[in-house]
Amino acid sequence: MARFKLMDLVDWYVGLRARRRDPDRARRGVLLVSSGGLGDTILFSLMAPRFMALAQDGEPVHVLVQSKSLAVAFLFLPGVDLRGVDYRRFLRSPLYRLRASLDFFKAGYRLAISTDHLRLPTVDDAIVLACGAEQTMALEPRSWPKHDKRLQANRGKYSRWVKVKPGMAHRMARWTELANALTGRDDPQPIVSFDHGILPPPAQRTRPFVILHPFSAISERQHPPELFRLIIKALPSDHDVILSMGPGDLAHNPRFRALLDFPNVTKNEAELIKKMALIRAARLVVSVDTSVMHLAVGAGAPTLCVASAAHVVDSIPYDSRITPDNVTFLFHDMDCRGCLGACVHPLEDGMYPCVARLDHEEAAAKALVLLEKEKTT
């Protein structure tokens, strides 16, 4: 309790500094707060150019992300720089919160925008308001019972809240609503496709290969090793398999070690910019709904996403207006789709039921169809 009182004291002090800023000091620059995970940052890289239109006379444009999302800074076009904050420390350490908040105040932004529909008042709002910007803008936030009271209390501290269309929508749709409202435009949502000029060149390998990425930060969304074993066995014998993972994934999921017993399977824990080079050369990428999947789709690689139904509409399948023709989404549909991980059913073998019930034979067959399609194009 004492820690939370200290956090409130930090916010009060920084807010006081912001309110007492020198009115004659010119404010310059645009800060976009994008607090989602790594996958959100990947997709937001496609939206950032829309918000650049709000910059005046060559102002700097900064995007605030969680520190781990700095790994995909290479996806952002010149003119947009990423700033990272350790959100966990921001919420837990009063000293870190004070230093970070004062850094944002000292940056002297003219305009600060919270871009997320689902946002934490104790992080997103706190950072935006710490800036002491001349203008502060945000999407009207999605209801979050635990935080609704504080979110509403902060409403009067913003220059403008942009009202959203009712119902669930993909995050790209919400960002487009915000960008259009602030710029006065009516642009469509961008297709998930990166500018190849900013990507690393495709990796050079002697044999064709397929990338499998079975790991998720949420273990209940991971399909079992048996699914990927079936895919490996179904692949042509002249194809290698790269088992993609992040540091610690294999240690936390030891059952997947058996996949490395296949003679044509090797693991890859490379940083994402190096992984992107592999993705660009892959004949096929099979991934759960995670950052590697978004990278593969945006890079133009043939991609099969084996997903849960938990994030239907919110994440997958992509809205038809942003979906390129190189991705196929596969999931077991249920009436409770779109639960966002608040599963109302007992887990099945440690998985959400929608994950456990995916037809493995169908997924392996779909992977082969996509691979054959790639070979003939």
N, C-alpha and C positions, 0 to 999 in steps of 0.2 A: 504493500500500500504506500509506503514511504517513497518507493521508486516512482510510482505513478504521480504522486504529488510533486516530486522533483521535475518530472516531465512537464507537468502543467506549469510549473514555475519557469522552466526554460522557455516554453511557448509564450508565456506572458511577457517575459523579459524581451525576447526577440521581437514579439509583436509591438511592444512599446518602442523599441528602437526603430522598427519599420514605420510606425505612425509618426515618429518625430524626425523622419528623414529630412534632410535639407531640401526645401522645395525648389531652390535655385539650382540644385545639382542636376545636370542633364542625365536622364535615365536612358540606357541604350542596351538593346539586345532582346531576344525572345527566348524564353524557357518553355519547353514542352515537357510536361511530366507524364511519363509512360511507365506505369508501375507494374505492369504484368510480368509474366515469366519470360523465359528465353524465347519461346515460340511467339509470344506477343510482340517482342522486340523485332523479331525477324519480319513479321508481317507489317509492323509499324514502319519499317524502313521504306516500304512502298508508299506510305502515306505522308511521310515527312516532307516531300517536295510540295505537297498541297499547302502545308502550313508555312512554307518558306515565303509564300506570297504575302504574309503578314509582316515580314521584315521591311524596314524602311532604310533607304540609303546605305545598303550594304551592312546592315546590322548583323552581328553574329547570331546564329541560331543554335541553341544547345538543346539536346534531348537528355533528360534525366532518366536513368534506368537503374535497375538493381545491378550491383557490381558484377555479378556473374554474366550479365548480358553484354558487357563490354567485349566479350568474345566474338560478337557478330558486328562489331563496328565497321568492318570492311564492307558491309552491305549498304551503308549510307553514302549517298552522293556527296561530292565536295560541297562545302558550304554548310554542312550540318555536322556538328561535333557532339559526341556522347560524353556525358558526365555520369559517373557511377557513385552510388551510395549503398552502403551495406544496410539494408532495411532492417535486418535483425538487430544490429547494433543501434540503429536509430531508434528502435522501439525499446531497447533494453538499457542503453547506456546514456545517462543524462549528459555526461561530458561530451560524448561523441555527437549527441543530438545538438548540443549547444554549438560545437565547432562547425558542424555541417550547416546548421541554420544560419549562423553568422556569415559563413562563406557565401551562401546564396544572397543574403542581404548585401554584402559588400560587392557582389558582382554587378549590382546596379541595373537589373533588368527593367526595361520599359513595360514589357508584357510577359505575364506568366499564365500558362494555360494547363489545367488538369485535363487530360484527354480521355481518361477511363470512365466508363459507365459504372463499373463497380469499383468503388474507391474507399480507402480508409481515411477517415477524418484525422486520425492520429499520425498519418504519414503524408498522404497526398495534399490534403488541405493545409497541414502544418507547414509543408515546404513552400507551397504557393504563397501562403500568407506571410511567411518569413521573408520573402523577397522584397516586400515593400514596393512592388511594381506599381506603375501608374495605373495599369489596367490588369485585372485578374479575371479569367474566364474559365468556364468548365461546362461539361455536360451535366444536365440534371441527373443526379446519381440514381442508380438502380436501388430499390429498397433492400436494406440490410438491417433487419430488426435490432440487432445488437448495437448498431451505430446510427440508426435513423435520427434519433433525437439530436445527436451532435452534428450530423450532416446538415440537418435543417437549421440548427443554430448558426452554422457557418454561412448560410446562404446570403445573409445581408452583408457579409464581408467581401463578396465577389462583385465585380462590376457587372458581370453578365453570366447568367445560366442559360444554356441552350436546351430547350425542351425537346425530348426525343419522341419518336413515334411509339405508340403502345405495343406491348408484346415483346417476345424474345426476338433477338436479331444477332447476326454474326458481328463480331467486334469490328470488322472492316466496314460494315454498314454504319455502325455507330460513329466511327471515326470520320466517315464520309459525311454524315449528317452534321457533325461538328465543324469540319473544315468548310463545308459549303455555307453553313450559317455565318461563320466568321468572315469568309471572303466574299460573300454575296454571289457565289457561283452556283451552278447546278451540275457539277461534274459527276459522272458515274463512278462507281467503285472501280479501283484499278484491278486488273487481272493479276493473279499471283505469278509474276514473272520478273526476274531480276535483269537489270542491264548487264549483259555479259561483259561489257567493257570494264566493270569494276570487280569482276570475279577472277580468281586465280585460273590459269590455264588448265585444261583437263590433264589428269595424270597419264603417264605413258606406261603401259604394261603389256607384256607379250601375249597374255591369254585373256579372253573375255571373262568378265566377272560380274557377280551379283553382290549387292550389299544387303545384309540383313541387320536391322536394328530392333531388337526385341525389348529393350529396356525403357522403363518409364520411372519418373520420380515417384509415382504413385503405384505401388506394387500391385494393387488390386486391378489396375488397368492393363497389366502385362498378360499376354497370352503365354501358355506353357511352352516349355522347350519342345514338346512333341509336335507342335504346329510347325516350328522352324526345321525340325529334323525331317518332317515329311516333305517340306519344300526342298531341302538340300538333296534328299534322295531322288526327287523328281527332276532335278536339273540335268542338262546334258553333261556328259563326263568330261568334256573339254572346257567346262566353265569352273573358274575358281569362285570361292565364296569368302567375302570379307565380313566378319562378325564385328559390327560397329558397337562401340560402348564408350561410356565416360569413365573417368577414374573411379574405382570403387564399385562399379556396376557388377562385375563378376564376383567380387568378394561378398556382396550383399545377395547375390543370386547364384549360389554355387551349383544349382541343378543345371545351369546352362553350360557349365564347363564341358559336359559330355559332347557338346556340339563341336568342340575343338578336336575331338578324336577323329573326325573325318579328315582324310589326307589332303583334301583340297580347301580346307577351311583355316583361315588365319584370323587373328583378332586385330582390331585397330582402335587405339585409344587416343588418336591424334587430336590436336586442337581443331576447332571447327573450320578455320580457314584452310587447313591442310585436308581436312575431311571433304571440304567442298571440291577440291581438285579431284578426289576419287569419285565423288558423286557425279561430277560432270562427265566422267569416262565410263560410268557403270552402264551395263546393259539393262539393269533393273534394280530398283531399290524397294525393299519390303520393310516397312517400319510401322511401329505403333504410332499413335497420335502424340507426337513429340517434336522437338526442335528439328531433328534430322529429317523428319517427314516434310516439314515446311521448307527446309533448305532444298530438298530434292525436287519438290514441286516447282519452286521458284527458279531453280537451275535448269529446268526443262527435262530432267531425267525421267524416264518411265517409272512411275511410282505406284505401288500398291500399299494403301494404308489399311492395316487391320486394326480396327478401333473398337471402342466400347460405344454404347448408346448414351452414355452419361452426358456427353457434351454435344449431342446432336443440336444443330442450329447455332449454338454458341461457338463451336469450333469446327466440327465436321458433320456432314460433308460441307465443303465450302458452299457459300451462296452461289447459285448457278451463274450469277453475273461476274464472279471473280475467278471461276474455275477454268484453268487451261485444260487442253485435251490430253495431257500426259499423266493425269492422276485418276486412279480408281479408288473409291472408298468402299470398304467392306466391313459391315458390322451386323450383329444379330439384333434386330429391332425388337423393342418391347414397349408396352403401353406407358411405362414410366420413363421413357426416353427424355433426355434433357434435365436429369436430376442434378447435374453439376457435381456429381460425386456424393451427394447426400442419399446414398442407396437405402431404399426402404426394405430390401430383401436380405436374408442371411447370405453371407458369402458362400460360394461354392468352390471348394478346393483353394480357398484364399483369394478368389477372384470375384468381381461383380458377376452376377448371373449372366448379364449380356455378353460378358467376355468369355465366361466358361462355356457358353452354349454356341459359340461361333463354330460353324462347320469346317473342320480342318481340311477335309478332302476338297471342299469347294474352294477354300483359300489357296491350296496348293495348285489346283487346276487353273484358277484365275491367274496365278503367278506365271504358269507355263504359257497361257494364252498371251499375256502381255509380253513375255520374252520372245515368243515366236513373232508377234506383231512387230517388235523392235527389230528383229533380224531381217524382216522383209521390207523395212522402210529405209 
